[in-house]
Amino acid sequence: MRYLLVLERHESLTGSHEPTVALCQQSGVENHCFDLLQWRYFEPVDGRQRESRQLQACAVRDDKTVFGNNSWTIEASLPFFSYICQHQYARVAGLPEIETYCLVFVLNAAVGVTKQTLRELLARAEEYYCKDGLTVISASGYRLFPHPVLDQQSMFWSDATYVRYFGPLCSARAVHVFGSAWCVVPASLLTKKVAIIAPESVNVALVPEYWLSYVWQQCLHVSIWKVKVEHVAEPIKDKYIATSVPDIKAALEAVYRHHSCLKWPRNVNSPLPTVTPSCVSKCSKLGQNSVWDKGFGGVNMVSDPVELDFEAAAAYGVRVIRIGATGDGKDLDYLVCDDDFVPREEILFENDSERIAQHIGKLQKSLLRAEVAGLKVIITLTTLPGRDFKDEKDHRFWRNPLYQKRLICLWKLLVIGLKDQRHILAGYDIINEPFTPCDATEASPLPSPENNQLDALYRDVIKEIRKHDKNTPVILESTYWSSPEAFPFLEPVDDPHVVYSFHLYHPQVLTCRSKNKNRFQYPGEVPRWAGKWGGDKTFWNKVTLSEFLEPVVKFQDKFGVDSKQILVGEFGISREILGAKEYLSDLVALFGEKGWSWCLFSFRDPEWDSMDYELGDDMANMLHRHSSDLFCAVAKHFH
């Protein structure tokens, strides 16, 4: 299978013409054949335009077959995708024949090309089925959000109110506009003749990503995904939002008008309707502890959502929300200082205190908004002093007791700072999804010294909280990312207001889109792991799920823990997976049978729509929320 690597470089007319082949030769990937197209483009000067032309053609070979038999260098007046917009890859003498390739990998040389870069590109292309010609992936991209059609089009891209840029380290998500600095495009998309005429008033070559995204999605029904990448040598910068280049700004406005008239993207050019479904009824306001006495079915939400999202949750019947885990896990990061580079411990604690004092007002306002909607709030922390949640190899928190002391102090500061909002709180969830060094290397939870550390830490945190707040429930999660399998290692605490919690996305080969890859459904046979050696398949249905929850039931029986003290803090499944509705329905039924409270993941998460069930099971729908059958399967159980 042949791949074409387009290495794009912006040169000045007086700049160096040294070839970049040597850089690329060092970046090969074993067992894959890349042909190389070096694309140098020059800005026109004094009205002069340089026609695209071949400068040289040479064979590039080495013993490891880093690249294939061919390498070209092209000098042009336009970037690669701008040329595609203008010429639909018209034939130029000596230019490689795109239709002979499977995929085209386009990288900006300024971003950096390494061996790891190409490996990651190949892995992501495989994961997102680029070879089937139905998906474009990129390291960055833009999402457009619902808004009324603007009379002043310049407002749309100038203040970023209705458009958001996502860079390489953001989690994977579908986007409306791809970023061209690091992307993989099925070769067939670059050769198809699309019967669509660009508006005469705009040079679409100035905004090629914006225009091609429209063509691919609207006309060719191709999905565009921004994937998370880590091996980018230089940051990929936002190209469009608040641009100061007059020509690009004018082109953005012209294409925006064109797209608005054609109602692309779908449902962007009008506000979303207020959802008041008939399948549920509004809730009544209840006291702090009564939500646990009666039990509840709630949702995970961001702490500072767009207007009326709290009210929409309440309209569905939600009484309790959990904040701090959504927003790509960064919802409450503004409260946490993860600064290692100071000389003394006391300065670290001073920094923590100053940070809480500076930002506690933002959290207080969020809680007051929730109170107006009639909601109680569970607070959890995902980023910790000494822990980057996205890095499972970050074990500073366990290796240095200083970080654990700082977490205790952090919760003390939060409890004190929220004393006037205590009546709104349903619980302090100390650590969102604890994971230990042992967890990161094992196929299932095992006893480890960190289990004992966590139990001791929980006791110390509770002791400090109870000095300032005697009654608000404290929520303790098991290790192994809060797995029910790890409940045997969780030690109960002698406190009547403690709740024990786990999360459920099992089996992940079923529930996670990137691991499922449209292979498995519910009910059905699913292996434990996604790879080649995934293990024997198990038939997963309601009975199997109930068996998987047995460690929690045994924990209750052993220590006399009431069902009112058990919380399923998160659960969910990617919404497009066949059988998702049945999976959610079976889980909610099981939780009801066992008398456990629960919080669905998630409700209107602006960073991740994979489990935004109001969007239904159509992954092409990223915006239009409604009372879908999928969502109502859970919503009718909110209480």
C-alpha positions as CSV (number, residue, x, y, z in Angstrom):
1,M,0.0,0.0,0.0
2,R,1.5,3.3,-1.1
3,Y,1.5,6.6,0.8
4,L,2.5,10.1,-0.3
5,L,4.1,12.4,2.2
6,V,3.7,16.0,1.3
7,L,6.2,18.0,3.3
8,E,5.2,21.7,3.0
9,R,7.6,24.5,3.6
10,H,7.1,28.3,3.4
11,E,10.1,29.9,1.8
12,S,11.0,33.5,1.1
13,L,12.1,34.3,-2.4
14,T,15.6,34.9,-1.1
15,G,15.5,32.0,1.3
16,S,17.6,28.8,1.3
17,H,16.9,26.1,-1.2
18,E,18.6,23.4,0.7
19,P,16.6,20.2,0.3
20,T,14.7,18.7,3.3
21,V,15.0,15.2,2.1
22,A,17.8,14.4,4.6
23,L,15.4,15.4,7.5
24,C,12.8,13.1,6.2
25,Q,15.2,10.2,5.5
26,Q,15.9,10.1,9.2
27,S,12.2,9.9,10.0
28,G,11.2,6.7,8.2
29,V,8.9,4.0,9.5
30,E,9.8,0.4,9.0
31,N,7.6,-1.7,6.8
32,H,5.8,1.3,5.2
33,C,6.6,2.8,1.9
34,F,6.3,6.6,1.6
35,D,7.0,8.6,-1.5
36,L,8.0,12.2,-0.8
37,L,6.7,15.4,-2.3
38,Q,8.5,18.5,-1.0
39,W,6.2,21.4,-1.5
40,R,8.0,24.8,-1.3
41,Y,5.8,27.8,-1.7
42,F,6.7,31.4,-2.1
43,E,4.6,34.5,-1.4
44,P,4.2,36.6,-4.6
45,V,6.2,39.8,-4.6
46,D,5.5,42.9,-6.7
47,G,2.7,41.2,-8.5
48,R,4.8,38.4,-9.7
49,Q,3.2,34.9,-9.6
50,R,5.3,31.8,-9.8
51,E,3.5,29.0,-11.6
52,S,3.8,25.6,-10.0
53,R,6.7,23.8,-11.6
54,Q,9.0,20.9,-10.9
55,L,12.5,21.8,-9.8
56,Q,14.0,18.4,-9.6
57,A,13.1,14.7,-9.4
58,C,15.3,12.2,-7.8
59,A,15.2,8.7,-6.4
60,V,15.6,8.4,-2.6
61,R,16.6,5.0,-1.3
62,D,18.4,3.6,1.7
63,D,18.8,0.2,3.2
64,K,15.8,0.6,5.4
65,T,13.4,1.6,2.7
66,V,12.7,4.9,4.5
67,F,10.9,6.2,1.4
68,G,9.9,4.5,-1.8
69,N,11.4,4.9,-5.2
70,N,10.3,8.5,-5.8
71,S,10.9,12.0,-4.4
72,W,9.8,15.3,-5.9
73,T,10.4,18.9,-5.1
74,I,7.8,21.4,-6.3
75,E,8.1,25.2,-6.2
76,A,4.8,27.0,-6.2
77,S,3.1,30.3,-5.4
78,L,0.5,28.6,-3.2
79,P,0.4,26.2,-0.2
80,F,-0.6,22.7,-1.1
81,F,-4.2,22.8,-0.1
82,S,-4.6,26.2,-1.7
83,Y,-3.4,24.7,-4.9
84,I,-5.9,21.9,-4.6
85,C,-8.7,24.5,-4.2
86,Q,-7.7,26.3,-7.3
87,H,-6.6,23.5,-9.6
88,Q,-8.3,20.3,-8.3
89,Y,-4.9,18.8,-8.6
90,A,-4.6,19.5,-12.4
91,R,-1.8,17.6,-14.0
92,V,1.6,19.2,-13.9
93,A,4.5,17.6,-15.7
94,G,6.5,15.5,-13.3
95,L,4.0,15.7,-10.5
96,P,3.1,12.3,-8.8
97,E,-0.2,10.7,-9.8
98,I,-2.3,11.1,-6.7
99,E,-4.8,8.4,-7.7
100,T,-2.0,5.8,-7.4
101,Y,-1.8,6.3,-3.6
102,C,-4.0,5.3,-0.8
103,L,-3.4,8.2,1.6
104,V,-1.8,11.6,1.4
105,F,0.0,12.7,4.6
106,V,0.4,16.5,4.7
107,L,2.8,18.0,7.2
108,N,4.2,21.5,7.6
109,A,7.9,21.3,7.9
110,A,7.9,24.0,10.6
111,V,5.8,21.7,12.8
112,G,8.5,19.1,12.7
113,V,8.8,15.5,11.3
114,T,10.1,12.7,13.3
115,K,10.0,8.9,13.2
116,Q,7.4,9.1,16.0
117,T,5.4,11.6,14.0
118,L,5.0,9.2,11.1
119,R,4.2,6.3,13.4
120,E,1.5,8.3,15.1
121,L,0.1,9.4,11.8
122,L,-0.1,5.8,10.6
123,A,-1.7,4.6,13.8
124,R,-4.4,7.3,13.8
125,A,-5.1,6.8,10.1
126,E,-5.7,3.1,10.8
127,E,-7.8,3.8,13.9
128,Y,-10.1,6.2,12.0
129,Y,-10.5,4.2,8.8
130,C,-8.9,6.8,6.5
131,K,-8.1,4.0,4.1
132,D,-11.8,3.5,3.4
133,G,-11.9,7.1,2.0
134,L,-14.6,8.2,4.5
135,T,-12.5,10.1,7.1
136,V,-10.0,13.0,7.2
137,I,-7.9,13.3,10.3
138,S,-5.9,16.3,11.5
139,A,-4.0,17.4,14.6
140,S,-6.0,20.6,15.0
141,G,-9.4,21.8,13.9
142,Y,-12.4,24.1,14.6
143,R,-15.9,23.5,15.9
144,L,-18.7,25.9,15.0
145,F,-21.4,26.4,17.5
146,P,-25.1,27.4,17.1
147,H,-25.8,31.1,16.7
148,P,-28.2,33.4,14.9
149,V,-27.0,34.5,11.4
150,L,-24.8,37.5,12.1
151,D,-25.3,40.8,10.2
152,Q,-21.7,41.6,10.8
153,Q,-19.9,38.5,9.6
154,S,-16.6,39.7,10.9
155,M,-17.9,39.1,14.4
156,F,-18.0,35.4,13.8
157,W,-14.3,34.8,13.5
158,S,-13.1,37.8,15.3
159,D,-14.1,37.1,18.9
160,A,-14.4,33.3,18.9
161,T,-17.8,33.4,20.6
162,Y,-19.3,30.8,18.2
163,V,-16.1,29.1,17.0
164,R,-13.5,27.2,18.9
165,Y,-10.0,26.0,18.0
166,F,-8.7,22.7,19.3
167,G,-5.0,22.0,19.2
168,P,-3.0,18.7,19.1
169,L,-3.1,17.8,22.8
170,C,-6.9,18.2,23.0
171,S,-8.8,14.9,23.1
172,A,-10.2,13.4,19.8
173,R,-13.4,14.9,18.5
174,A,-15.3,15.5,15.3
175,V,-14.8,19.0,13.9
176,H,-16.2,21.1,11.2
177,V,-13.0,22.5,9.8
178,F,-9.7,20.6,9.7
179,G,-6.2,22.0,10.3
180,S,-3.8,21.6,7.4
181,A,-0.5,21.6,9.3
182,W,-0.7,17.9,10.3
183,C,-3.3,15.8,8.5
184,V,-4.1,12.7,6.6
185,V,-6.5,12.8,3.6
186,P,-7.7,9.8,1.5
187,A,-6.1,10.4,-1.9
188,S,-9.4,9.9,-3.7
189,L,-10.7,13.1,-2.1
190,L,-8.0,15.1,-3.8
191,T,-8.9,13.8,-7.3
192,K,-12.7,13.8,-7.2
193,K,-14.3,16.4,-9.4
194,V,-17.0,18.0,-7.2
195,A,-19.8,19.8,-9.0
196,I,-19.7,22.9,-6.8
197,I,-18.8,26.4,-7.7
198,A,-17.0,28.7,-5.3
199,P,-18.4,32.1,-4.8
200,E,-17.0,34.7,-7.3
201,S,-16.5,37.2,-4.5
202,V,-13.9,35.2,-2.7
203,N,-10.6,33.5,-3.4
204,V,-11.1,30.2,-1.6
205,A,-7.4,29.5,-1.9
206,L,-6.9,31.9,1.0
207,V,-9.1,29.8,3.3
208,P,-8.5,26.3,1.8
209,E,-9.2,24.4,5.1
210,Y,-12.6,26.1,5.5
211,W,-13.6,25.6,1.9
212,L,-12.4,22.0,1.5
213,S,-14.1,21.0,4.8
214,Y,-17.3,22.2,3.3
215,V,-16.8,20.3,0.1
216,W,-15.8,17.1,1.8
217,Q,-18.5,17.1,4.5
218,Q,-21.4,18.6,2.6
219,C,-20.8,17.2,-0.9
220,L,-18.8,14.0,-0.3
221,H,-20.2,13.1,3.1
222,V,-16.8,12.6,4.7
223,S,-16.2,12.9,8.4
224,I,-13.4,15.1,9.8
225,W,-11.8,14.2,13.1
226,K,-9.3,16.2,15.1
227,V,-7.2,13.5,16.8
228,K,-5.0,13.8,19.8
229,V,-1.3,13.8,18.9
230,E,1.8,14.0,21.1
231,H,4.8,13.9,18.8
232,V,4.6,17.4,17.3
233,A,8.0,19.2,17.6
234,E,6.5,22.7,17.4
235,P,3.0,23.9,18.4
236,I,0.4,24.2,15.7
237,K,-1.0,27.7,15.8
238,D,-4.5,28.8,15.3
239,K,-4.7,30.2,11.8
240,Y,-8.1,31.8,11.5
241,I,-9.7,33.1,14.8
242,A,-9.1,36.8,15.2
243,T,-6.8,36.8,12.2
244,S,-5.3,40.2,11.4
245,V,-4.5,39.5,7.7
246,P,-7.0,41.6,5.7
247,D,-7.3,39.2,2.7
248,I,-7.8,36.2,4.8
249,K,-10.3,38.0,7.0
250,A,-12.3,39.1,3.9
251,A,-12.3,35.5,2.5
252,L,-13.5,34.1,5.9
253,E,-16.4,36.5,5.9
254,A,-17.3,35.8,2.3
255,V,-17.2,32.0,2.8
256,Y,-19.1,32.4,6.0
257,R,-21.9,34.2,4.1
258,H,-21.9,31.5,1.5
259,H,-22.1,28.7,4.0
260,S,-24.8,30.4,6.0
261,C,-27.0,30.6,2.9
262,L,-26.5,26.9,2.3
263,K,-27.2,26.1,6.0
264,W,-23.8,24.5,6.6
265,P,-22.8,23.2,9.1
266,R,-26.2,21.7,9.9
267,N,-28.1,23.5,12.7
268,V,-25.4,26.1,13.2
269,N,-27.2,29.1,12.0
270,S,-30.1,29.1,14.5
271,P,-30.2,28.7,18.2
272,L,-30.9,25.3,19.5
273,P,-34.4,24.8,20.8
274,T,-35.1,24.5,24.5
275,V,-35.7,20.9,25.3
276,T,-38.6,20.1,27.6
277,P,-39.3,16.4,27.0
278,S,-42.6,14.8,27.8
279,C,-40.9,11.6,29.0
280,V,-39.9,13.2,32.3
281,S,-41.3,15.6,34.8
282,K,-39.7,18.5,36.7
283,C,-38.1,17.8,40.0
284,S,-38.8,19.4,43.3
285,K,-36.1,21.1,45.4
286,L,-34.9,18.9,48.2
287,G,-32.5,19.2,51.1
288,Q,-28.8,18.3,51.1
289,N,-29.0,14.9,52.6
290,S,-32.4,13.9,51.3
291,V,-31.0,13.3,47.8
292,W,-28.9,10.5,49.3
293,D,-31.8,9.2,51.4
294,K,-34.0,8.9,48.4
295,G,-31.3,8.1,45.9
296,F,-30.9,9.9,42.6
297,G,-30.1,9.5,39.0
298,G,-28.0,12.5,37.8
299,V,-25.5,13.7,35.2
300,N,-21.9,14.8,34.9
301,M,-21.7,18.4,33.6
302,V,-19.2,21.2,33.2
303,S,-19.3,23.7,36.1
304,D,-19.8,26.8,33.9
305,P,-22.1,25.7,31.0
306,V,-23.8,28.0,28.5
307,E,-26.9,29.6,29.7
308,L,-29.9,27.4,30.4
309,D,-28.0,24.1,30.4
310,F,-28.5,23.8,34.2
311,E,-32.2,24.6,33.6
312,A,-32.4,22.0,30.8
313,A,-30.9,19.3,33.0
314,A,-33.5,20.2,35.7
315,A,-36.3,20.1,33.1
316,Y,-35.3,16.5,32.4
317,G,-35.7,15.6,36.0
318,V,-32.1,15.8,37.2
319,R,-31.6,16.7,40.8
320,V,-27.9,16.2,41.3
321,I,-25.0,17.0,39.0
322,R,-21.3,16.1,39.3
323,I,-18.8,18.7,38.1
324,G,-15.0,18.5,37.7
325,A,-14.7,15.4,35.4
326,T,-16.0,16.8,32.1
327,G,-14.5,19.4,29.8
328,D,-11.7,17.0,28.8
329,G,-11.0,16.5,32.5
330,K,-10.0,20.1,32.9
331,D,-13.2,21.6,34.2
332,L,-11.9,22.7,37.6
333,D,-8.2,22.9,36.7
334,Y,-8.2,26.6,37.5
335,L,-8.4,25.6,41.2
336,V,-5.2,23.5,41.2
337,C,-1.6,24.6,41.1
338,D,0.7,21.9,39.8
339,D,4.0,23.9,40.2
340,D,7.1,21.9,41.0
341,F,9.7,24.5,40.5
342,V,9.9,26.4,43.8
343,P,12.5,26.0,46.5
344,R,10.5,25.4,49.6
345,E,7.4,23.6,50.7
346,E,5.8,26.6,52.4
347,I,5.9,28.5,49.1
348,L,4.0,25.7,47.4
349,F,1.3,25.9,50.1
350,E,1.2,29.6,49.8
351,N,0.7,29.3,46.0
352,D,-2.2,26.9,46.6
353,S,-3.8,29.3,49.1
354,E,-3.4,32.2,46.7
355,R,-4.9,30.3,43.8
356,I,-8.0,29.2,45.7
357,A,-8.5,32.8,47.1
358,Q,-8.2,34.1,43.5
359,H,-10.5,31.6,41.8
360,I,-13.0,30.4,44.4
361,G,-15.4,33.1,43.4
362,K,-15.8,31.5,39.9
363,L,-16.9,28.2,41.5
364,Q,-19.2,30.0,43.9
365,K,-21.0,31.6,41.0
366,S,-21.4,28.3,39.3
367,L,-22.9,26.8,42.4
368,L,-25.4,29.6,42.7
369,R,-26.4,29.1,39.1
370,A,-27.0,25.5,39.8
371,E,-29.1,26.4,42.9
372,V,-31.3,28.6,40.8
373,A,-32.1,25.6,38.6
374,G,-32.9,23.5,41.7
375,L,-29.8,21.3,41.5
376,K,-27.4,19.9,44.1
377,V,-23.7,19.6,43.2
378,I,-21.0,17.0,43.7
379,I,-17.5,18.5,43.3
380,T,-14.5,16.3,42.2
381,L,-10.9,17.1,41.2
382,T,-9.3,15.5,38.2
383,T,-6.0,17.3,38.0
384,L,-4.2,17.1,41.3
385,P,-0.9,18.6,42.6
386,G,1.5,16.1,41.2
387,R,-0.8,14.4,38.8
388,D,-1.5,15.1,35.1
389,F,-4.7,13.0,34.5
390,K,-3.9,12.6,30.8
391,D,-0.5,11.0,31.6
392,E,-0.9,7.6,33.1
393,K,2.9,7.5,33.6
394,D,2.8,10.6,35.9
395,H,3.3,9.0,39.3
396,R,4.7,12.1,41.2
397,F,1.6,12.1,43.4
398,W,2.5,8.6,44.8
399,R,6.3,9.1,44.9
400,N,6.3,12.4,46.9
401,P,4.2,12.7,50.1
402,L,4.3,16.5,49.6
403,Y,1.7,16.2,46.9
404,Q,-0.7,14.3,49.1
405,K,-0.3,16.9,51.9
406,R,-1.1,19.6,49.3
407,L,-4.3,17.7,48.3
408,I,-5.4,17.6,51.9
409,C,-4.7,21.3,52.2
410,L,-6.5,22.0,48.9
411,W,-9.7,20.3,50.1
412,K,-9.5,22.2,53.4
413,L,-9.3,25.5,51.5
414,L,-12.2,24.5,49.2
415,V,-14.5,23.5,52.2
416,I,-13.8,26.7,54.0
417,G,-14.2,28.8,50.8
418,L,-17.6,27.2,50.0
419,K,-19.1,27.4,53.5
420,D,-21.8,29.8,52.3
421,Q,-22.7,27.5,49.5
422,R,-22.7,24.3,51.6
423,H,-26.5,23.9,51.3
424,I,-26.0,23.4,47.5
425,L,-23.4,20.7,47.8
426,A,-24.3,17.0,47.6
427,G,-20.7,15.8,48.1
428,Y,-16.9,16.2,48.0
429,D,-15.6,13.6,45.6
430,I,-11.9,13.6,46.7
431,I,-10.1,12.2,43.6
432,N,-11.6,11.6,40.2
433,E,-10.4,8.1,39.0
434,P,-7.4,7.4,41.1
435,F,-4.8,5.3,39.3
436,T,-1.5,3.9,40.7
437,P,1.8,3.0,39.1
438,C,0.7,-0.6,39.4
439,D,-2.6,0.1,37.6
440,A,-0.8,1.5,34.6
441,T,1.1,-1.8,34.0
442,E,-1.4,-4.4,34.9
443,A,-4.3,-6.0,33.0
444,S,-6.5,-5.9,36.1
445,P,-6.4,-4.4,39.6
446,L,-3.8,-5.9,41.9
447,P,-2.9,-5.2,45.5
448,S,-0.1,-2.5,45.7
449,P,1.4,-0.2,48.3
450,E,-0.4,2.7,46.7
451,N,-3.7,1.1,47.7
452,N,-2.7,1.5,51.4
453,Q,-1.5,5.0,50.7
454,L,-4.8,5.9,49.2
455,D,-6.8,4.5,52.1
456,A,-4.6,6.5,54.5
457,L,-4.9,9.6,52.4
458,Y,-8.7,9.3,52.3
459,R,-8.8,9.1,56.2
460,D,-6.6,12.2,56.4
461,V,-8.7,14.2,54.0
462,I,-11.9,13.3,55.8
463,K,-10.3,14.2,59.2
464,E,-9.4,17.7,57.8
465,I,-12.8,18.2,56.1
466,R,-14.7,17.3,59.3
467,K,-13.0,20.1,61.2
468,H,-15.0,22.5,59.0
469,D,-17.9,20.6,57.7
470,K,-19.5,17.8,59.8
471,N,-22.2,16.6,57.4
472,T,-21.6,17.0,53.7
473,P,-20.9,13.5,52.2
474,V,-17.4,12.7,51.3
475,I,-17.0,10.4,48.3
476,L,-14.2,7.9,48.0
477,E,-13.4,6.2,44.7
478,S,-11.6,2.9,44.1
479,T,-8.3,2.7,42.3
480,Y,-7.7,1.4,38.7
481,W,-9.5,4.5,37.4
482,S,-12.4,3.9,39.8
483,S,-13.1,0.3,38.8
484,P,-15.6,-1.9,40.6
485,E,-12.9,-4.6,40.3
486,A,-10.8,-2.6,42.7
487,F,-13.4,-2.5,45.5
488,P,-11.6,-5.3,47.4
489,F,-8.7,-2.9,48.0
490,L,-10.9,-0.1,49.3
491,E,-11.0,0.3,53.1
492,P,-14.2,1.5,54.6
493,V,-14.2,4.6,56.9
494,D,-16.0,5.1,60.2
495,D,-18.1,8.0,59.1
496,P,-21.8,7.9,58.5
497,H,-21.6,10.5,55.7
498,V,-19.1,8.6,53.5
499,V,-20.1,7.4,50.1
500,Y,-18.1,4.8,48.0
501,S,-18.0,5.2,44.3
502,F,-16.9,3.5,41.1
503,H,-17.2,4.2,37.3
504,L,-18.4,1.8,34.7
505,Y,-17.4,1.8,31.0
506,H,-16.9,-1.9,30.8
507,P,-16.0,-3.7,28.6
508,Q,-14.1,-0.8,27.1
509,V,-13.6,-2.6,23.8
510,L,-17.3,-2.3,23.5
511,T,-18.0,1.2,24.9
512,C,-15.0,3.1,23.6
513,R,-15.3,4.1,19.9
514,S,-11.5,4.0,19.3
515,K,-11.3,0.4,20.6
516,N,-14.6,-0.9,19.2
517,K,-14.1,0.4,15.6
518,N,-17.6,-0.8,14.7
519,R,-16.7,-4.4,15.5
520,F,-18.8,-5.2,18.5
521,Q,-22.4,-4.6,19.7
522,Y,-24.5,-5.0,22.8
523,P,-25.6,-7.6,23.7
524,G,-22.8,-9.6,22.1
525,E,-19.4,-11.2,22.3
526,V,-16.6,-8.9,23.2
527,P,-12.9,-9.6,24.1
528,R,-11.5,-7.9,27.2
529,W,-8.7,-6.1,25.3
530,A,-8.6,-4.4,21.9
531,G,-5.3,-5.7,20.6
532,K,-4.3,-8.8,18.7
533,W,-4.2,-10.8,21.9
534,G,-7.5,-9.5,23.3
535,G,-8.2,-12.7,25.1
536,D,-11.3,-14.9,25.0
537,K,-14.5,-13.3,24.1
538,T,-17.3,-13.0,26.7
539,F,-21.0,-12.6,25.9
540,W,-22.0,-9.3,27.5
541,N,-25.6,-8.7,28.5
542,K,-27.4,-7.6,31.6
543,V,-26.5,-10.8,33.5
544,T,-22.8,-10.3,32.6
545,L,-22.9,-6.7,33.7
546,S,-24.4,-7.7,37.0
547,E,-21.7,-10.3,37.6
548,F,-19.1,-7.6,36.9
549,L,-20.5,-5.5,39.7
550,E,-20.3,-8.3,42.3
551,P,-17.1,-6.9,44.0
552,V,-19.2,-3.9,45.0
553,V,-22.0,-6.0,46.4
554,K,-19.5,-8.2,48.3
555,F,-18.0,-5.0,49.7
556,Q,-21.4,-3.9,51.0
557,D,-22.1,-7.3,52.5
558,K,-18.7,-7.6,54.2
559,F,-18.7,-4.2,55.8
560,G,-22.4,-3.5,56.2
561,V,-22.4,-0.6,53.8
562,D,-25.9,0.6,52.9
563,S,-26.9,0.9,49.2
564,K,-27.5,4.6,49.9
565,Q,-23.7,4.9,50.3
566,I,-22.9,3.6,46.8
567,L,-22.5,6.0,43.9
568,V,-21.9,5.1,40.2
569,G,-20.1,8.4,39.6
570,E,-19.8,7.8,35.8
571,F,-21.0,5.4,33.2
572,G,-21.6,5.5,29.5
573,I,-21.0,4.2,26.0
574,S,-20.2,5.9,22.7
575,R,-23.5,6.9,21.3
576,E,-23.2,5.4,17.8
577,I,-22.4,1.9,18.9
578,L,-25.0,-0.7,18.0
579,G,-27.0,-1.5,21.2
580,A,-26.0,1.6,23.1
581,K,-29.6,2.2,24.1
582,E,-29.9,-1.3,25.5
583,Y,-26.6,-1.0,27.3
584,L,-27.6,2.2,29.1
585,S,-31.1,0.8,29.9
586,D,-29.7,-2.4,31.4
587,L,-27.2,-0.4,33.5
588,V,-29.8,2.0,34.9
589,A,-32.1,-1.0,35.6
590,L,-29.3,-2.7,37.5
591,F,-28.5,0.4,39.5
592,G,-32.2,0.7,40.4
593,E,-32.4,-2.9,41.5
594,K,-29.4,-2.5,43.7
595,G,-30.5,0.8,45.2
596,W,-27.5,2.8,44.0
597,S,-27.4,6.4,43.0
598,W,-25.8,7.3,39.7
599,C,-24.5,10.1,37.4
600,L,-24.6,9.6,33.7
601,F,-21.5,10.7,31.7
602,S,-22.3,13.2,30.3
603,F,-24.7,16.0,29.7
604,R,-23.8,18.7,27.1
605,D,-20.1,18.4,27.5
606,P,-18.7,21.1,25.2
607,E,-15.3,19.3,24.7
608,W,-16.6,15.8,23.8
609,D,-19.7,14.7,22.0
610,S,-19.2,10.9,22.0
611,M,-21.4,10.5,25.0
612,D,-23.7,13.5,24.4
613,Y,-26.8,11.4,24.1
614,E,-29.2,14.2,23.2
615,L,-27.4,14.2,19.8
616,G,-28.7,10.7,19.1
617,D,-26.8,7.8,17.5
618,D,-25.7,9.7,14.3
619,M,-22.1,10.7,14.8
620,A,-22.4,13.2,11.9
621,N,-24.7,15.2,14.2
622,M,-22.5,17.3,16.5
623,L,-24.9,20.1,17.3
624,H,-28.6,19.4,17.1
625,R,-29.8,18.2,20.5
626,H,-33.3,16.7,21.0
627,S,-35.1,14.2,23.1
628,S,-33.6,11.2,21.2
629,D,-34.6,7.7,21.9
630,L,-31.1,7.0,23.1
631,F,-31.2,9.9,25.7
632,C,-34.8,9.2,26.8
633,A,-33.7,5.6,27.7
634,V,-31.8,7.2,30.6
635,A,-33.7,10.5,31.0
636,K,-36.9,8.8,32.1
637,H,-35.0,7.4,35.1
638,F,-33.6,10.7,36.3
639,H,-34.9,11.3,39.8
